[in-house]
């Protein structure tokens, strides 16, 4: 079977890749602000470190490949990769985490395949999985949601800018406390751990990481920020609605079925939709036009399968959140989805699937 190779252009909207990527960057602002408000200055530091690494790495590789550096940097795709990866990282991760992850995303997941339009895997998610598998401790240690910029004037446990910089670049705060003293588990990780100890979902009402919120304090607002940015991208037709809707519907359906079956063992659909990277995946990751399925019916299948695997891995797998693994798995399957869902070419019964008997004669 000869798999399809889909190349640019990826949109019929007027403009160029730089215009599209800038709009994607603008759409991340609500989630970036919400993340900073709840989780502190480390979010901004991660974005700056990842952006600087992405630009310098892409420029160096383009120079080695004898490509026009400024021309390709103006498409802003490296910055989009950097920001999406940075927003997925723990806010107090050591400085080399965003640097190493971004380097891997640009050098190995993007430029090694020829650059934008040729990469089969989403670079940001490839960088994230590389970091998660290689450095699980650093990648699963998050600040509590009351330690961010928005709580710096009312909460003595909030981590200020100076302590943030010290913790990121040296591993110790101004008081001498180490990185581990400030961090804890995410809501997804906390719930998975408690359920593995034969406890019920009632832990969400008792664990401080939830603090009365269904999907975890801060995480609901961050996901709403990604939802707002995604709706903006839909309104200006940068992305199509099929992938986000099919992803959300499939994830909500599966989680509803299991929740209705046993609400003590399975979290609610609201929890699954507004915790972790659900909305980020729906509108910013799964909709990547380079690595996603391209046919209209393929969009529905692609988005629904990502939602399916996110739920399966979250509930039955070894990782609390499964967005990156699910996206990379479907990136691998996308050409096959396109092969079987491509529209019929006018005048041909089996377009691009071999010749008919009449053609062979």
N, C-alpha and C positions, 0 to 999 in steps of 0.2 A: 504494500500500500504506500503510495507516494503522498506524504503529508503536505498540506498547504504551507506555503511560506508567505505570510502576509506582511507587506511592507507599507511604507508611508505612501500617500497621506492617510492619516487616521481620522480625519474629521473633514466634513464638507463646509464647515464654518469658515468665513473669511478670516484672514490673518495668518500668522505663522506660529511655530511651536513656542517661541518666546512669549507671545501674547497669551497663549493658553496656559503656559507654566506660571506666568505671573498671576493669572487669575486663581490658579490653584494655591499659590502662596498666600494671596490675600484671604482665601477661604479658610486657611488654617489659623488665622488670627484669633477668632473667638475661642477655640480650644486651647491655643497657646496662652492666652490671657487667663483662662480658667485654670489651667495647669499651674501657672505661676502663682496665682492667687492661693491655691490650696497647697501646693507642694514646694513653693519657694523659688529662690533665685537660681537654683540648680537647673531648672528647666531652661532658662535663658542662657546660662553658661553652656549647657549641652548643645543648644542650637548654634551658638557662636563657634564652639569648637568643631562641631560637625560641618558647619558651613565653610569655615576656613580650610578644613581638611579636604572637603569635596572639591572646592575651587582649585586649590593648589595641586591636588592629585590629578584631577582631570586635565589641568593645564600642562602638567609634566608629561602625562601620557600622550596627549595630543601633539606635543612638541616632539616626542620620540617617534611618533607615527607620521611626522611631517604633515600634519593637518593644521589648518588655520586656527590658532588657539582662540582668538577673540571672537571669531565667527561662531564657533561651537559653544563657547561659554555663554553667549547671548541667548541661547535657548533656555537657560535657567533650569534645565532638567537636573543638573548636579545639585543645585540648591534645593529643589523639591525633594530629591532623595535624602539629602542631609536633614532637612526639617522634619520629614516624616519619621525618619529613624530616630532623631533626637527626641521627638515627642513620645516615642515608645520606650525610652530609656529611663531608669530610675534617676531621680533628680540629684542624688548625691553619689552617683557612680564615679569612680576614679576617672581622672581626666583622660587616661589612655583608652577607656571603654568607647566613648564616642569617636575618638580619633581612629582606633583600630577598626571599629565596626564600619565607619564611613569609608576608610581606605579599602576594606574588603568589598564593600558595596560598589564603589566606583571602579576599582582596578579589576576585580575578578568577576563580579556579577554584571558589569556593564561594558567596560572598555575591552575586556578580553574577548567579547563576542562581536566587537566592531562598533560599539557606541549606541546611542539612542536609535531605536527602531530595529535593532538586531538582537537585543538581549532577550533570551527566552524566559528569564526569571525576573521577578520584581526585585530591583537592587536593594531597596530599603529592607524588605523582608528577608532577603538573603543575608544581608549584614546582621540583622537581628538574630536570625537562627544561628549564625556563626558564633555570635557572642553568647547566646543562651546556652549552647552546647559546650562551649569552651570555658565560660566563666559563670556557672550557675549561681554562685553565691552573690556576686556583685550584681547580677541581672535580676535577682528576686528580692532585693532589699530596698524597700520604699520608705519614704518618710510618712508619718501620719498626716492626715489631711488638715490638721490644725497647726501645722508647722510652717505654712507658707507666708507669702508676702501679706495676704489679707488678714492674717492673725498676728502680725508682728507687734502691733500696739496693744493687744489685749491678752495675748497668751505668752507666758514666760518660756514656754517650750518651743516657741517659734525659732527657726534658725535664720539668723541675719545674713547679710551679704558677706561680711568678713569671715564668719564661721563657715559659710558655704564654700568660699574660695579655699579656706584652709583645709576643709574636709576633702574637697575634690582634688587638690593638688598635693596635699601632704598626708591625708588620712586621719588627722587629729584636729580637734577644735581648739579655740583659744584657751579653754579650760583644761585641755589635755585629754578630753574624752575622745575615744576612738569612733570611727565610722559606725561600728555596730551598735553603739549606744543610742543612736538617733533613728535607726531604721527598724522596719518591721515588715509584715506580710501584707500583700494586697487583699482586697475582699475575696477575689476568686481563690487565692491561695489559702486564705484563712478558712473559707467554707470547705474547700476540698480536704484540708487537714482535719477539721473537726468531724466531717462525715466519715472519714477513714477510721476515726476512733469510735465509731458506732453512735455518734451523737446525731441529733436531728437538726433541721434547718432553723429551729428555734434559736440556735447560736447567733443568728443574725440580729436578734433582739438583745443579746447580752454582750457580744463582742464589741469593744470600743471602736474597731475599724469601721463598723456600720453606723453607730451613733444615731439610731433611729431612721436611717436611710435604707431603702430596700436594696439598692445596688452598691452601697458603700458611700460613705461621706466623701464628697468631692468628685467621685467618679461619675455620678449621675450628671453633674453639671458639665464636666468635661465632655461626656458623650453628647450632651445637648449642644455643646459648642461645635462638635464635629457635625452633628445633624444640621445645625444652622448653616455652617459652611457648605455642607453638601447640598442643601436646598438652594443656596446661592448659585452653585455650579450647575444645578439642574435648570434654574431659571434663565441662565445665560447660555444654556445648551453646550456647556463644555463637556458634560457627561450625559449619558442617556439613563433613563429611569429603570430599565429592565433589570440590570444587575443589582442595584441597591434594593429594589422592591423584592426580587426573588430571594435574595440573601436574607432580608429581614423577615419575610413571610415564612421561609423554611425554618429559620432559627426559632421564630415565635411559635410555629406550629409544633415542632418537635418538643420544645420545652413545655408547652401547654399540655401536650398529651402525657408526658411523664409527670408533670406537676399534678395533674388531675388524678393520675394513677396512685401517686404516693407523695403528698406534699411534705412529708417529714424527711424524705430522702432526696428529693429533687427540688431545685430552686425554681422560682417563678419565671415566666417569660420576661417580665420586666427586669428581673435581675440579669438575665442573660443578655438582654438588648442594651442595657445601660451600665454594664460593668466591663472592665477590661478594654479591649480595643474594638468593640463591636461596630460602633458607628464610624470609627476611623476606617475600618475594613470596608464597610458598606459603600462609602462615598469616595474614599481617597486611595485605597489600596486595590480592592477588587476591580475598580473601574479603570485601572491603568490600561490605555488603549494598545500598548505595545505587547503586553503579556497576557491579556484577556482574550477570550473568544471574540470573534468579530461579527458573526452572523446574528440576526435579530433573535431567532429561536435559540441560538447558541448562548446568547446572553442570559436567557432564563435558566438554562441548564447549568451554566457556569456559576452563576450567583447562588442558585439553590444548592449545588453540590458543596460550595464553600461553606454555606450555612450549615449543611448537614455534617460536614467533618468538624467544624468548630464545636458543634454541640457534642458529637461523639467523643472527641478527644478531651473536651472539658470534663465530661461526666465520667467517662470510662478510661481515659488515657492517663499518662503519667505527668502531664503538664497542665497547670491550672488554666492557662489561656492558650488557645490553639490557632489564633488568627494567622500567624506567620507560616506555620506548618501547612495549614489548609490552603492558603494562597499559593504557596510553592508547589504543592501537589497538583492543584488545578492548573497552574501555569504549564506543568508538564503534560497535562491532558488536553489543554486548549486546542492544539492543532488537530487532534482526533475529533473533538467536538465540532470544529469548523468543517472537517471533512464530511461528516455525516449530516450537517445541518445547513450546508451552503444552499442558497436558492437555485432552482433549476434555471439554467440558461435558456433563453428563448430559442426554440427550434431543436433542442436536444433533450432526450429523455433522461440521460444520466450524465449530466455535465461534469467534466473533470474526473470521471470515475472509469475511464477506459472507453473504447469505441464500441458502438453497436455493431451487430452483424452486418447491417447495411453498409456502415462506414468501412468495415474490413473488406467487403467485397469490392 
